[in-house]
Amino acid sequence: MKEFHYSLPGLNNKIAIVTGHKSGIGKATKELLENLGAKVVGFDLPEINLKNLDLINSHIQNVVSEFGTIDILINNAGITTIGDIVETSLEDIEDVLTINFKAPFLLMKSVIPIMKKNKGGSIVNTTSDQVFVGKKHCAIYGASKAALAQLTKSAAIDWSEYNIRINAVAPGATDTPMLKNVFKKINTLYPKLFPTDNETFYKTSIPLGRLALPNEVAWMIAFLASDAASFVNGTIVSVDGGFTAQ
């Protein structure tokens, strides 16, 4: 994919938090926002006690103390589990819901009062194409992302009067370490699930005929975070090569 040399309004010198910033879509988003002029703080969720709201607030206040405010929150971190409902343990459910839903909820809960005080801000949540369609052996992951999509819509309505925009992207299959790990698990657990190897099957099921690149999703996240999307609010934007249009 060719390099882009564009800019987006309203990102220069903005303070952004990005979760899941060390790989995949999160890493691409952090780097892109920095290239577009934002000051980005990466949050590692395993280092934050998600059972302690005071500790989360403390992490957020550390950012405010260092940079003065928070303008943008990108809830990107996510994990998955493979298996149908019968095969999925309660521990797996707890882990997936904690990272994919509870963490975004708690970070929004902590950041929104800061944005309210500033009379504006932008939050972008990373969901999945499974907001719109189901997939085999991915019920709990899909449910967690659907819950995050609904949280996005409802919160957007609640906080619109303070000029806080809350949107989400719904990526399809994206060439990330997490997807490669999913392929490996499926190959091990369900070797006959697809008629071809996993990656080929995914590519041929997407109208554009390939996996997304992390940077392609990052550009949509950056757009939604920027002033270029100043009238976009409460929406879930598909970045899936046409997969869910079928």
URHU-V402270 format. One record per backbone hydrogen bond with DSSP energy under -1.0 kcal/mol. CO is the residue of the C=O (numbers start at 1). NH is the residue of the N-H. If there is no record, write none. Layout:
co=CO nh=NH
co=CO nh=NH
//
This chain:
co=9 nh=227
co=11 nh=14
co=14 nh=39
co=15 nh=71
co=15 nh=72
co=16 nh=41
co=17 nh=74
co=18 nh=43
co=23 nh=27
co=24 nh=28
co=25 nh=29
co=26 nh=30
co=27 nh=31
co=28 nh=32
co=29 nh=33
co=30 nh=34
co=31 nh=35
co=32 nh=36
co=33 nh=38
co=34 nh=37
co=37 nh=13
co=39 nh=16
co=41 nh=18
co=43 nh=20
co=44 nh=47
co=45 nh=48
co=48 nh=50
co=49 nh=52
co=52 nh=56
co=53 nh=57
co=54 nh=58
co=55 nh=59
co=56 nh=60
co=57 nh=61
co=58 nh=62
co=59 nh=63
co=60 nh=64
co=61 nh=65
co=62 nh=66
co=63 nh=67
co=64 nh=68
co=71 nh=122
co=72 nh=17
co=73 nh=124
co=74 nh=19
co=74 nh=76
co=75 nh=126
co=84 nh=88
co=89 nh=93
co=90 nh=94
co=91 nh=95
co=92 nh=96
co=93 nh=97
co=94 nh=98
co=95 nh=99
co=96 nh=100
co=97 nh=101
co=97 nh=102
co=98 nh=103
co=101 nh=105
co=102 nh=106
co=103 nh=107
co=104 nh=108
co=105 nh=109
co=106 nh=110
co=107 nh=111
co=108 nh=112
co=111 nh=115
co=112 nh=116
co=113 nh=117
co=114 nh=118
co=115 nh=120
co=116 nh=119
co=121 nh=165
co=122 nh=73
co=123 nh=167
co=124 nh=75
co=125 nh=169
co=128 nh=131
co=129 nh=132
co=129 nh=133
co=135 nh=138
co=137 nh=83
co=138 nh=142
co=139 nh=143
co=140 nh=144
co=141 nh=145
co=142 nh=146
co=143 nh=147
co=144 nh=148
co=145 nh=149
co=146 nh=150
co=147 nh=151
co=148 nh=152
co=149 nh=153
co=150 nh=154
co=151 nh=155
co=152 nh=156
co=153 nh=157
co=154 nh=158
co=155 nh=159
co=159 nh=162
co=159 nh=164
co=160 nh=163
co=163 nh=121
co=165 nh=123
co=166 nh=234
co=167 nh=125
co=168 nh=237
co=169 nh=127
co=170 nh=239
co=171 nh=129
co=173 nh=212
co=174 nh=176
co=176 nh=180
co=177 nh=181
co=178 nh=182
co=179 nh=183
co=180 nh=184
co=181 nh=185
co=182 nh=186
co=183 nh=187
co=184 nh=188
co=185 nh=189
co=186 nh=190
co=190 nh=193
co=197 nh=201
co=198 nh=202
co=199 nh=203
co=200 nh=204
co=201 nh=205
co=203 nh=206
co=206 nh=209
co=212 nh=175
co=213 nh=216
co=213 nh=217
co=214 nh=218
co=215 nh=219
co=217 nh=221
co=218 nh=222
co=219 nh=223
co=220 nh=224
co=221 nh=225
co=222 nh=226
co=226 nh=229
co=227 nh=230
co=229 nh=232
co=235 nh=168
co=237 nh=170
co=239 nh=172
co=240 nh=243
co=241 nh=208
co=242 nh=245
co=243 nh=246
//
